[in-house]
Amino acid sequence: MRYMLACCALVCLSGVGFADDPPGIVSEKPAEGPFVEVEGGFMVPYTQRIPGSDVSFEMIPVPAGTYLMGSPESEEEHREDEGPQIKITVAPMWVAKTEVTWDEYDQYMELYNAFKEFEAEGIRPVDASDLTDTVTAPTSLYSPDHTYEYGKDPQKPAITMTQYAAKQYTKWLSAITGTQYRLPTEAEWEYACRAGTTTAYSFGDSADDLDQYAWFFDNAEEGPELVGQKEPNAFGLFDMHGNVAEWTVDAYTEDGYQALDPEGLTGITAAQWPTETYPCTVRGGSWESDPPDLRSAARMGSNDPDWKEEDPNYPRSPWWFTSDPARGVGFRIVRSYEPLDKPTISKFWESITPKEISAIESRVRGGRGGYGRVDKDLPAAIEKWRENQ
């Protein structure tokens, strides 16, 4: 393989594969720009429009490779939860050029009102005995002034969503586009961040150069900034360091990677799946973070009681956090070159912890959430419903 770089309502879905004409694959070698050579063609950057809107995002091809996840004990600011270093082989994938923006996330948030109206009017009814093709969209923010204190520019990264909400976003997006999107594993995230480097940051070991690549405590005075303003890493990915920390699907483990079998690990099999609602792992550091927290190997665990401290609901929202540092948490999406099988992709999309499942069901029973089917016909159904209002 060769790589060349030239520069909340509830919806469920068990397994989306490639679209009939999958984006990002060409048969002829591109004359310029980044690409990844794969069997029978070339992975290239592409722009995906979110159906039913004029909003789009860019996906960048990232080559397969093997690297050491974690940091060596000799690295300045090394922490125990970043080791032991372990060899990981990552398959080719596309990674979003930037973090998910409010412009993108708003399309998902708008589902809540549509699904509640669909339920009331008997439109696209849901079979409660089979939620395979359903998702939950987030309820309205309890205190939007708090979340939006730093502005809600459409090109700023979306923030304060739970890991579950981010997973459901990717499930919804996969269903309406026919292309399999998801959160990254920790191993995939770090591989994409490092972009072939072994240094503390993707640009070297010195934090002196961080201002060129990241928004962090020293240079971000007004909260999260517009995405894509700093220099990208060698893969062409922006804001991997700073701006907002990014969700992975992994549980956070204080002992790092000691539980992993070091033999033959891949970017997928290295995932440490959560068995409890928290702590789960976010990566990259945020605009509130100091330089050591932005290192490629740095990890942070979520803390639901603290991050939902100002939530007045019971049970507390499965979709939103209310309290810092959650205003510095967002996410970025990825897409595998080879679609994942149904059992595996379901773990990337659904809640897999009993406490979280119970909280979601309780909220739905109380009318503070609902179910809705998601597929390629959903955007047109929503548009038709709006026209009839």
Salt bridges, closest charged atoms under 4 A:
GLU37 OE1 - ARG2 NH2 2.96
GLU58 OE1 - LYS97 NZ 3.51
GLU75 OE2 - ARG295 NH1 2.70
GLU82 OE1 - HIS78 ND1 3.93
GLU82 OE2 - ARG295 NH2 2.48
ASP106 OD2 - LYS152 NZ 2.57
GLU110 OE1 - ARG386 NH2 3.27
GLU119 OE1 - LYS116 NZ 3.80
GLU149 OE1 - ARG327 NH1 2.64
GLU186 OE1 - ARG283 NE 2.69
GLU186 OE2 - ARG299 NH2 2.90
GLU188 OE1 - ARG182 NH1 2.78
GLU190 OE2 - ARG194 NE 2.86
GLU190 OE1 - ARG283 NH2 2.86
ASP211 OD1 - LYS230 NZ 3.76
GLU246 OE2 - ARG332 NH2 2.81
GLU276 OE1 - LYS355 NZ 3.94
ASP293 OD1 - ARG79 NH2 2.63
ASP304 OD2 - LYS308 NZ 3.82
ASP324 OD1 - ARG327 NE 2.93
GLU350 OE2 - LYS171 NZ 2.16
ASP375 OD1 - ARG124 NH2 3.20
ASP375 OD2 - ARG373 NH1 3.69
